[in-house]
Amino acid sequence: MAEDAEPGPIDQILSLAHEIIEECPSCARKATRIVMWANQIRERRPDRAELATIVGVQSAGLLPDARMRALVDHLCAVVRYAE
């Protein structure tokens, strides 16, 4: 990955929360909660099987198998991008 690449959204959230903690002591408690939530989001990524189950339950057999696989593939890409 290039060094000048823009950090991902979670990294940006963490960076901003740390700035708030340093610059606004009265806001530190709330900003610490934001850091905790961002770390939990980073740690918890649904895998392909979980995404396939979600899509399967939500589509209730309305999507052809090929479309369902494509949707799961796209959701996996979104999860990877969210890093």
C-alpha positions, 0 to 999 in steps of 0.5 A: 500500500502506498504511504500517501494513501488516505487512512481508512474511515476507522483510522480517521475516527480513531485519530479524531477521537485521540485529538479530542481526548488530548485537546478537550479534557472535558470531552475525553470520556465521550471520546474514549467511548468512540475509541472503544466502539471503533476498535470493536468495529475493527475487530468484528468483521463478518465472514463469508458464511455469516454474510451468506446466511444474512443474504439467504435469510433476507432474500427468502429464496427470491434471488437466484443462486448466481445473484446471491453469490454475487451479492455476498461477493460484493458484501465481502468487498465492502467489509474489506474496504471498511478496514 
